[in-house]
Amino acid sequence: MRKILKLITPLLAILVLLTACGSEKTKVYTKSIDNQDLQVTIYYKGDSVNKVVSENTLTVDGDDINSAIESIKESIKNNNGHPIDNIAGYSYKVEEKDGKIHITWETDFNKLDFNKYKAAVNVPENSLDEARKLSSVEKALTNNGLKEKK
């Protein structure tokens, strides 16, 4: 009996580790246009997207990168009259690194206030379940010219 337990215990531990490590997967989509590089990382489990992180890197000509950053922050904050501040599960950050502007958007579907998000971002899907489907997210990215990075 002890021999069986000694044999089964490590196997169960390995099984638990593999199950926990393999639960969430990622896909990366990219696009480059002129002075912009965009990378979108999708964190998903099955057909349900948990989080989307978009990283946009802009190369700005000229010395006044700080005014460009402030202009971008103000533009994002106003969002054509639909403010995006204070939406649970949705955040952005604008910063300067190595002479370039980095904009990071994060949408955490597990914490998202979908009604506020839908009004501000103009989401075509009617429900959170539809909006967080992997197929819906991938279709939106490919329709906007992004390619999956293999």
Secondary structure, 3 states (H helix, E strand, C coil): CHHHHHHHHHHHHHHHHHHHHCCCEEEEEEEEECCEEEEEEEEEECCEEEEEEEEEEEECCCCCHHHHHHHHHHHHHHHHHCCCCCCCCEEEEEEEECCEEEEEEEEECCCCCHHHHHHHHCCCCCCHHHHCEHHHHHHHHHHCCCEEEC
